[in-house]
Amino acid sequence: MLSDDLCTLNEKGRTVIRTVLERPLTNAAVPIDLFESHSELPSIWISQQDGFSVVACFNWGEDDKQITVPLDELKKRATSINSFWDKKPIIADEGNLSAFLTPRTSKAFLIKHI
């Protein structure tokens, strides 16, 4: 992403870079579903930070996919969940974060916790 010619990015491109760089992650994301399938790449990645976590969900396949992230994987109580990109609030359903993904897409969530 940062290999783009930054001087020629449109406003949408500059917003993406601002969003990514405004809160640098100090801890690497780790997959929580690494060994659940022999034929698929991990689809749920979590980066635990001090006071917040970033959860990324990926649909690597060619079909729609519903991904459910059990929030107890965070090992901390979530106080708020927002879409990473547009900051819209997200409601967890019965302790799970759900994401519907069309083929070859991803969603990321910012989860604040105590």
KEDOPA-176695 format. One record per atom (N, C-alpha, C): x, y, z; residue in one letter. Coordinates in pm, whole numbers, padded with zeros to 5 digits, always signed. Example, Ala and Ser with C-alpha at 12.3 -4.5 7.8 and 13.67 -1.06 7.14 Angstrom:
2
+01319-00569+00780A +01230-00450+00780A +01320-00330+00780A +01285-00225+00708S +01367-00106+00714S +01290+00003+00787S 
This chain:
114
+00083-00118+00000M +00000+00000+00000M +00087+00124+00000M +00187+00129+00083L +00270+00249+00089L +00370+00258-00025L +00364+00164-00117S +00448+00174-00235S +00382+00261-00341S +00258+00303-00316D +00191+00395-00409D +00266+00528-00413D +00249+00600-00522D +00302+00735-00531D +00213+00824-00444D +00256+00849-00322L +00172+00917-00223L +00129+01057-00266L +00208+01123-00345C +00174+01259-00390C +00058+01261-00488C +00029+01146-00550T -00077+01145-00650T -00205+01075-00601T -00208+01036-00473L -00328+00969-00421L -00447+01064-00416L -00565+01009-00446N -00686+01089-00430N -00724+01092-00282N -00831+01162-00249E -00870+01178-00108E -00901+01044-00042E -00964+00954-00115K -00994+00821-00058K -00866+00748-00022K -00767+00753-00108G -00639+00689-00081G -00568+00752+00038G -00572+00886+00048R -00511+00953+00163R -00583+00918+00292R -00715+00900+00287T -00791+00861+00406T -00752+00722+00452T -00732+00629+00359V -00689+00494+00395V -00555+00500+00468V -00462+00576+00416I -00330+00585+00479I -00340+00650+00617I -00419+00758+00628R -00438+00822+00759R -00495+00724+00861R -00594+00646+00820T -00660+00551+00910T -00562+00445+00958T -00480+00395+00868V -00385+00290+00904V -00275+00345+00996V -00230+00465+00969L -00116+00519+01043L -00154+00593+01171L -00283+00627+01190E -00320+00704+01308E -00308+00624+01438E -00312+00493+01429R -00302+00409+01548R -00213+00289+01516R -00082+00310+01516P +00008+00199+01481P -00005+00084+01581P +00005-00036+01531L -00003-00155+01616L +00137-00196+01658L +00153-00224+01786T +00283-00267+01836T +00294-00418+01842T +00180-00487+01844N +00179-00633+01849N +00124-00690+01719N +00188-00792+01669A +00145-00855+01545A +00010-00923+01562A -00066-00929+01455A -00192-01004+01455A -00160-01153+01445A -00241-01232+01514V -00225-01377+01508V -00357-01440+01466V -00351-01547+01389P -00475-01613+01347P -00532-01695+01462P -00664-01691+01478I -00726-01773+01583I -00791-01898+01524I -00791-01910+01393D -00848-02028+01328D -00746-02097+01237D -00622-02097+01280L -00512-02148+01197L -00528-02295+01159L -00572-02379+01250F -00577-02522+01223F -00720-02576+01209F -00813-02490+01172E -00952-02535+01158E -00983-02595+01022E -00894-02578+00926S -00919-02631+00792S -00786-02668+00728S -00789-02774+00649H -00670-02814+00574H -00660-02740+00441H -00772-02683+00396S -00773-02627+00262S -00789-02475+00257S -00806-02409+00372E -00828-02265+00371E -00722-02192+00453E -00695-02070+00412L -00609-01983+00491L -00686-01936+00614L -00618-01898+00721P -00689-01845+00838P -00771-01722+00801P -00892-01715+00855S -00981-01604+00818S -01003-01504+00930S -00958-01535+01052I -00977-01443+01165I -00841-01415+01228I -00805-01288+01230W -00677-01245+01286W -00703-01140+01394W -00632-01151+01507I -00649-01056+01617I -00514-01000+01658I -00509-00869+01670S -00393-00801+01725S -00434-00738+01857S -00379-00790+01966Q -00410-00739+02100Q -00315-00623+02131Q -00373-00510+02165Q -00295-00391+02200Q -00330-00350+02343Q -00265-00248+02392D -00293-00198+02525D -00420-00111+02519D -00531-00163+02570G -00657-00088+02572G -00749-00113+02454G -00700-00181+02352F -00785-00211+02236F -00729-00331+02161F -00812-00385+02074S -00771-00492+01984S -00823-00460+01845S -00754-00510+01746V -00803-00502+01608V -00829-00645+01563V -00951-00667+01515V -00991-00798+01463V -01013-00783+01313V -00947-00866+01235A -00964-00864+01090A -01020-00997+01044A -01121-00991+00960C -01185-01110+00904C -01164-01109+00753C -01123-01223+00698F -01093-01234+00556F -01174-01346+00493F -01228-01320+00376N -01289-01425+00294N -01196-01444+00174N -01115-01547+00182W -01018-01575+00075W -01084-01648-00043W -01205-01696-00024G -01270-01782-00123G -01350-01709-00228G -01417-01789-00310E -01497-01739-00421E -01647-01737-00392E -01686-01774-00270D -01827-01773-00230D -01845-01681-00109D -01969-01633-00090D -01999-01554+00029D -01968-01636+00153D -01931-01565+00261K -01895-01636+00384K -01941-01555+00505K -02002-01622+00600Q -02038-01562+00729Q -01929-01603+00828Q -01865-01506+00889I -01759-01533+00985I -01805-01487+01122I -01787-01573+01221T -01824-01541+01359T -01699-01544+01446T -01678-01436+01516V -01563-01424+01606V -01615-01427+01749V -01581-01530+01826P -01620-01531+01967P -01538-01428+02044P -01604-01330+02105L -01533-01223+02171L -01454-01269+02292L -01483-01387+02343D -01403-01437+02455D -01260-01469+02412D -01234-01473+02280E -01098-01491+02230E -01009-01373+02270E -01070-01258+02297L -00993-01139+02335L -00938-01150+02477L -00999-01233+02559K -00959-01250+02699K -00980-01124+02781K -01053-01026+02725K -01084-00902+02794K -01226-00863+02757K -01291-00786+02844R -01429-00745+02817R -01431-00626+02721R -01504-00642+02613A -01516-00534+02515A -01608-00425+02567A -01564-00299+02556T -01649-00187+02597T -01714-00121+02477T -01652-00132+02361S -01714-00081+02237S -01650-00152+02118S -01730-00162+02011I -01683-00223+01886I -01722-00129+01773I -01624-00098+01689N -01650-00012+01575N -01584-00069+01451N -01642-00036+01336S -01577-00070+01210S -01444+00006+01206S -01338-00062+01168F -01206+00000+01165F -01201+00116+01065F -01264+00099+00949W -01250+00197+00842W -01340+00317+00855W -01467+00296+00888D -01558+00411+00892D -01605+00448+01033D -01554+00376+01134K -01581+00405+01275K -01726+00383+01317K -01808+00322+01231K -01948+00298+01267K -01955+00196+01380K -02046+00219+01478P -02059+00123+01589P -02114-00010+01541P -02066-00117+01604I -02107-00253+01571I -02164-00315+01698I -02272-00389+01684I -02333-00458+01798I -02297-00606+01793I -02243-00654+01902A -02212-00798+01912A -02340-00872+01947A -02354-00992+01894D -02472-01073+01918D -02434-01191+02008D -02484-01188+02130E -02461-01298+02225E -02312-01330+02241E -02231-01226+02253G -02088-01248+02275G -02009-01282+02152G -02070-01267+02034N -02002-01296+01908N -02005-01175+01817N -01899-01156+01745L -01892-01055+01642L -01909-01127+01509L -02009-01087+01431S -02035-01155+01304S -02008-01061+01187S -01955-01118+01082A -01926-01041+00961A -01967-01123+00839A -02047-01063+00752F -02082-01126+00625F -01987-01069+00520F -01916-01159+00453L -01816-01116+00355L -01846-01175+00218L -01845-01090+00119T -01856-01138-00019T -01719-01194-00058T -01710-01262-00172P -01583-01324-00211P -01466-01225-00216P -01353-01272-00166R -01226-01198-00171R -01234-01059-00108R -01304-01049+00006T -01312-00922+00078T -01269-00942+00223T -01260-00833+00293S -01224-00837+00434S -01296-00726+00509S -01304-00742+00640K -01356-00638+00729K -01267-00635+00851K -01251-00517+00906A -01171-00501+01027A -01251-00426+01131A -01226-00458+01257F -01299-00400+01368F -01203-00352+01475F -01234-00238+01533L -01158-00183+01645L -01240-00209+01771L -01183-00281+01864I -01254-00318+01985I -01180-00259+02104I -01246-00168+02173K -01188-00113+02295K -01226-00202+02411K -01133-00219+02506H -01162-00305+02620H -01091-00254+02743H -01133-00316+02855I -01069-00281+02984I -00991-00399+03034I 
